[in-house]
Structures are given as structure tokens and as C-alpha cells.
């Protein structure tokens, strides 16, 4: 069996297991088991590739950025930043949405990561937006999408 067919079937197994509701670790394990049993893939090679991916500096910084965002949120820095931005754009109709976007841009410029923006502003902005009448799905989507600005403003992690 060629590698393209093997990859396609393995991906299909992964998607089916995810759709059925199997926990993610078992979904990936099932797809990997198929590749080992049917394909020419060695367990040692897959373990070495996995370890190499875990030790990647780009992936290693993501949990640290999330921690930095949670630290900013818990220490009150993010709340003060949101209040500062609210002074400038909060009076406009839909101003809290602008606050979410501008605050995420500022946090993204500081850290360079989209994850930091969600971790720092999400648990403050989403309840506040619900309190002011925004639907929860809209508030969640707005905070999540505006956090992508962290990737667009240098220095970013990608």
C-alpha cells in the first residue's frame, strides 16, 4: 500500500473515531495503530517524531504564553488594560466589541501570541459582554477571532 493511501485511510479512521465521540488520545492511538500494523511505519520512528514535535521551541512557548495570559488576567493587568481601552472606544455603539478587538491587538503586540489574548481577556470580556446584552456565542467568537491579531503584529510565534 502506498503512503498516500495509508495516510488517507489513517486520517479517515481518525475522523470516524472523532465523530463517534472517542476521546482524542484514543483516536490518535487508533490511527497510529493502523499505520503501524498495515503500513511500513515503525513504532520507534513514530515515537522519535513525536518527541521531536514536543521539543519544538514554537510548540513549547504556547503553554507559556497561555500561562502569561492567565497571569495577566488574575493579577488585574488585563482588567486595567480593558478599562483603559474602554475609555477611548467604549462609548460607541457596540463599543465593547471594539474594546475586545483593540485590547487583543495590544496584548498581541506585547506577547506575539493569539493564545495570550484569549487567556487574558476571555474570562473578563465574555461575562461583561453577556451582562451588557451580547449573546454568549457572539461574545466568544468575537474574543476568539480578535485574538488572532496577536499573530499579525510582530513579534509573533506564527
N, C-alpha and C positions, 0 to 999 in steps of 0.2 A: 504494500500500500504506500503510495507516495505521501510526502509530508503535507501537501496542501489538503488532500482528502482526510488525512489523520487529524490535522488541525481543525478542519471544518466539522468533523464528527465530534471531536472533543469539545469544541465550542457549542455544538448542538446539545450535547449531554449536559454541559454547564447551564445552558439556558433552560432546558427542561427541568433540571433539578431546582433551579431558582424559581421557576414558575410554579412548581408543585409546593414550594414552601420549605424545602430542606434548608437547614442552617448553612450559611455561606462557607464555613470551613469544610463541611462535608460535600458541598457542591464542587469546590475546587479539588478536594480529595478524589471524588469520583471521576472527574475529568482527567486528573493526573494518573489515576489507576488505569484508566482506559489507555492512555498514552504509553504507559509502562508495559501493560500486558499485550497490547496489539501492535504497537509501534516499536521502533528501534531506539527508544529513549531509555537511557539508564537512570536508575534512581539516584546514583551518585552525581551524575551530571545535573539533574534537576535540583538536587539539594545544594550543589555549588552555585548554580544560577540563582536560586532563591536567596542564599546567603549574600551573594554579590549585590542583589537588589536591595536587601535590607540595609546593607552597609553603605548605600549610596548617600553622599552628602545632601543631595537635593531632597531625598525622602527623609533623611534624618532630621532636617530642620523643620519639617512640617509639624511634628508634635511640639517642638519647642515654640514655634510661632503660636500654636493654639494655646499653649501654656501662658505665653506673653499676653495674649488677648484676654484670657481668663483673669490673669493678674491685674491687667488694666481695668477690667470690669469690677473685680472685687475690691480693689484699692480705691475706687472712686475717680480715677483719672478719666475713664471713658464717660462717666456721668457729667463731669465738669466740661469735657470737650463737647458733649452733646448740648449742654446748656449754652456754651459759647457760640456754637453754630446756630442754635435756636434763636439767639438774639438777632442774627442777621437775616435769616430766611424763614424763621418760624411764624411770622405774622401773615405770610402769603397764604392764599387758599391752597390746601394740600401741602402746607409748609413742612409738616413732619416728614413727608416723603423726601422733600429736599434736604432736610436735616440728615436723614438716613444716608442719602447719596453723598453729600458733602463730607459728613463725618467718616464714612467709609473711605472716601478719597484721601482724607487727611491721615487716617490710620494706615491706609495702604502705602502712602508716601513715607510714613515713618518706618514701617516694618518691611514692606515689599511683599506681603503675602495676603492672599484673599482670605485665608483661614483666620487670620488675626482679626480682620474686620467683623466677621461673623461672631467670633468668640467674644469680642469686646463689646459690640453694640447690640447683638441679637437679644440677649436676655434683658436688656434695658428698653430698647426701642419697641420690640414686638408687643409687650404688655401695655406700654404707653400708647401705641397706635390703636390697640384694641379699646383702650379706655376712651380714646377720642373718636371712636366710631368706625375705624377701618376694619374690614373683615380680616380675620386671622390668616387665611391663606394668602391674601394680598400683602399683608404686612410681612409675612415670612418670605414671600417671593421677592418683595422689594429689598429687604435687607440682604437676602442671599445674592441677588443679582447685582446690587450696588457694591457688594464686597469684591466683585471681580475687578473693580478699579484698581485694587492693590496690585494686580498683575500688570496693568498697563502703565503704571507710574514707576520709573526706575528708582531704586534698585529693586528688582523683583526676583522671585525664585523660579519663575516661569509662568 
